[in-house]
């Protein structure tokens, strides 16, 4: 299965130079390259798929997830993001989109519902105002009992 990748070679060169500075050299080298790990995270962010549904082209999903969590604990994502925001990384500044420039759907922006201005239905209004006197209020809200 072929997966569309997002990073160009030029953008990866900028990210790789930053990663060499902020990433620790301790431990054995991972099976999955750093580029494919970042591509996998970008793929998840772009498509919204769960970790377990990550395509096999990126390697095992749990390996990508564990590396993502390790980098998060160490603050590597934040350091990478802060260094990519400088003028020294012009290609990657065009790559990452942040929530201040993404347009939200109208329902996410707090728009009023279409039913907000409509008056309540007649029976709902009458039922609230004129409850029957022979039934207690508790019985009106209780579920109906089935007879055998």
N, C-alpha and C positions, 0 to 999 in steps of 0.2 A: 504494500500500500504506500502510495506516495503522499507526502504531506507538504503543503505549501509553507515554505519558510519565510520569515519576515526580515531577518537581518541580512544586509548586504555585506560584502567583504570589507568595504570601507567602514561601515558602522561597527562591525565586529572588531576591526583593528583598534578603534577608539575605546571600545569596551574592554578589550583584552589588555590594553596598556594600563587601564585603571585597575583591573582585577589583579594584575601582577603586583601592584603596590599594596592593595588592601587585603588580599587573600593570604591566609597562612599556608606555609609549605609543609606543615606537619602532617604525618600520616601517609598512607600509600596512595598512589595516584588512582583516581576513580575510573571506573570502566567507561562511564559516559563523559564526554568532553564538556567543558564549561559552556561552550557555544550551544551544544544541543540541550543542555539543561536550561539555559536562558530561553532558547527557542521553545522548549516545552512549556515553560511558564508563560511566555507570550501567547502561545497557542491556547492555553487554558483560559487566559484572560480575554482573548479575542472570541473564543467560541462558547465559553461558559460551561464546558463539559466537566463532569466530575473527574477527580484524580484517577479513579479506576478505569475510566474510559479513554485514557490517554493512548493514542496510537502507538503501536509497537515500534515505529520508526524512532521514537524518542527513548527507547529502552524500557526497562521495567518501571511501572508507575510508582511503586513504593520507593525505588531508589531516587527518582526525581523528587518525590514528596519529602523524603528524609533530608536530602540536600537542601531543598527549599527551606525546611524548618531549621536546619543547622545554621544556614546563612541568616535567617531571620533572628535567631537567638543571639548570634554574634554581632548583629547590626550591619551586616555586609550589604544588604539591600539598601538601607538608608545611606550608607557611605557611597555606594555606587550611584544612587540617585542624586545625591548632593554634588558629586564630582561631575556627573553628566550635565548638570545645569550650568556649568561654567562655559565661557566663550571658547575654551580649548576643545570642545566637543560639538562642532556645528552640525554634523550629520545625525548624531543621536538626539539632538534637541528637536529635530524634525520628526523623529520616530515615535517618541513617547507623547501621549496625549493625556492631559490631566483633566479632572472633572470641571475645571473652570471654563473650558472651551467646548465641552460636549453638551449638546443640547438635549435636555430631558423631554420626555413625553409630556403632554399637557396634563395627564392625570397625576404624574409624579410632581408636578409643580404647584399643586394645591389649588387647581382650578375647581370651580364649583361644579357639582353634579347637575345634570339636566333636570333632575327631579327636585332640586332644592327649592325652586320657586312655586311648585305645584301645591295646591291645597290638599289636605288629606282626604282620602276617600270618605264618602258619606257614612258607610257602616262602621268604619274604624272610628270616626269622630263620634257617632252616636253611641257606639259600644263603650267608649271611655266615659262619656258624659252621663249615660242613662243605664247603669248596671241594673239587672233585675234584682228585686228585693227578696225574692224567695230562695236565691242561691248565694252562699257565702263567696267572698272574693277569692278565697283559696281554691274553691272547687272550679272556678272559671279558668284558672291557670294550670290546673292539674291535667295530666293526660287522661284521655277517655279510657274507661275500663271496658275490656271486651267481655261479652257474656258467652258462656260455653254452649 
